[in-house]
């Protein structure tokens, strides 16, 4: 089967145009009908669509292409399916309360989602492109491939299982007001974020093998390594844009001001790593400097009641029904 050449031989333009069209279609539906339930579904399934598109246009379906494409399809399908299930249960997405009726603000979210999908898909897009497939490829099963498969499996289990654990915990009436500090959440406060990060770096690790082993050369070599922008972009989003920064200090602030089991929450944050899984007994004893550097618990995440709390709102009350765990949000990024 001959490969399809369209616009450019890295498939960058066609995947960008498809992503823009895909997201604008769902944006029109969401804005026109004030319908939040398909927003995250549109993001996750867009990854699946791009992987299928680039793999089908590629004339060379070697094992590495298939494995990498299936990995990102599995991740995107599971994520979009889980988030669709969750939003159907909760009824609406509070993220959009302040922008749902504002055309340009709401569109801005969808433009950002376009950038997220297209950028994070780069390792697969370039791996499946004619400029890479025209070279001979190393047989699948190298040490890099095996390590990537193992890391992806670990990440997939971490993200998918922790999503279910958190959902079940929050929807159990017996846990109202309690801190989700069990299972994976006893070793890291955000196991799903950590799992997502290592999944995408593992996909890149496998995808870049043709260049790493010297089969791909020239500009195609540079393009494959430049695709590391994808997992780095995702990591930056989680660390500094719409992941931990929206979860950590704001979540702690809500708990403290509402009197929602603050002492237990504070103890949990002191003994549990923010991202990288680590035994809580050891983490609690680590010097603050180590936590702030090696374990990525930067000062922007830390809540200090004296500095950050609105003392006029502080109360010692029971949590409102349904607010069992205020450290929760939505995709781009959700917890």
DANOR-V343967 format. One record per residue. RES is the residue in one small letter. PSI is psi as a letter, one per 30 degrees, with the letter a starting at -180 (none if undefined). Layout:
# DANOR-V343967
((RES	PSI) (RES	PSI))
This chain:
# DANOR-V343967
((x	k) (x	k) (x	l) (x	k) (x	k) (x	j) (x	e) (x	l) (x	g) (x	f) (x	g) (x	e) (x	e) (x	e) (x	e) (x	e) (x	e) (x	e) (x	e) (x	e) (x	e) (x	e) (x	e) (x	e) (x	e) (x	e) (x	e) (x	e) (x	e) (x	e) (x	e) (x	e) (x	g) (x	h) (x	j) (x	f) (x	f) (x	g) (x	e) (x	e) (x	e) (x	e) (x	e) (x	e) (x	f) (x	e) (x	e) (x	e) (x	e) (x	e) (x	e) (x	e) (x	e) (x	e) (x	e) (x	e) (x	f) (x	k) (x	f) (x	j) (x	i) (x	l) (x	e) (x	e) (x	e) (x	e) (x	e) (x	e) (x	e) (x	e) (x	e) (x	f) (x	e) (x	e) (x	e) (x	e) (x	e) (x	e) (x	e) (x	e) (x	e) (x	e) (x	e) (x	e) (x	e) (x	e) (x	e) (x	e) (x	e) (x	f) (x	e) (x	l) (x	j) (x	f) (x	f) (x	g) (x	e) (x	f) (x	f) (x	e) (x	g) (x	j) (x	e) (x	e) (x	e) (x	e) (x	e) (x	e) (x	e) (x	e) (x	e) (x	e) (x	e) (x	e) (x	e) (x	e) (x	e) (x	e) (x	e) (x	f) (x	f) (x	e) (x	e) (x	e) (x	e) (x	e) (x	e) (x	f) (x	l) (x	e) (x	f) (x	e) (x	f) (x	f) (x	l) (x	l) (x	k) (x	k) (x	k) (x	k) (x	g) (x	l) (x	e) (x	e) (x	e) (x	e) (x	e) (x	e) (x	e) (x	e) (x	e) (x	e) (x	e) (x	e) (x	e) (x	e) (x	e) (x	e) (x	e) (x	e) (x	e) (x	e) (x	e) (x	e) (x	e) (x	e) (x	e) (x	e) (x	e) (x	f) (x	g) (x	j) (x	f) (x	f) (x	g) (x	k) (x	f) (x	l) (x	k) (x	i) (x	h) (x	l) (x	b) (x	f) (x	f) (x	f) (x	f) (x	k) (x	f) (x	i) (x	e) (x	e) (x	e) (x	e) (x	e) (x	e) (x	e) (x	f) (x	e) (x	e) (x	e) (x	e) (x	e) (x	e) (x	e) (x	e) (x	e) (x	f) (x	e) (x	e) (x	e) (x	e) (x	g) (x	g) (x	e) (x	k) (x	l) (x	b) (x	f) (x	e) (x	e) (x	e) (x	e) (x	e) (x	e) (x	f) (x	f) (x	f) (x	e) (x	d) (x	e) (x	e) (x	e) (x	e) (x	e) (x	e) (x	e) (x	e) (x	e) (x	f) (x	d) (x	g) (x	c) (x	e) (x	f) (x	f) (x	e) (x	d) (x	e) (x	e) (x	e) (x	e) (x	e) (x	e) (x	e) (x	e) (x	f) (x	f) (x	h) (x	i) (x	h) (x	e) (x	e) (x	e) (x	e) (x	e) (x	e) (x	e) (x	f) (x	f) (x	f) (x	k) (x	k) (x	e) (x	e) (x	j) (x	k) (x	k) (x	k) (x	e) (x	e) (x	e) (x	e) (x	f) (x	f) (x	k) (x	k) (x	e) (x	e) (x	e) (x	e) (x	f) (x	d) (x	e) (x	g) (x	g) (x	i) (x	l) (x	f) (x	f) (x	f) (x	k) (x	k) (x	j) (x	e) (x	e) (x	e) (x	f) (x	k) (x	j) (x	f) (x	f) (x	f) (x	k) (x	l) (x	i) (x	l) (x	k) (x	l) (x	k) (x	k) (x	f) (x	h) (x	f) (x	j) (x	f) (x	i) (x	k) (x	b) (x	l) (x	l) (x	h) (x	l) (x	l) (x	none))
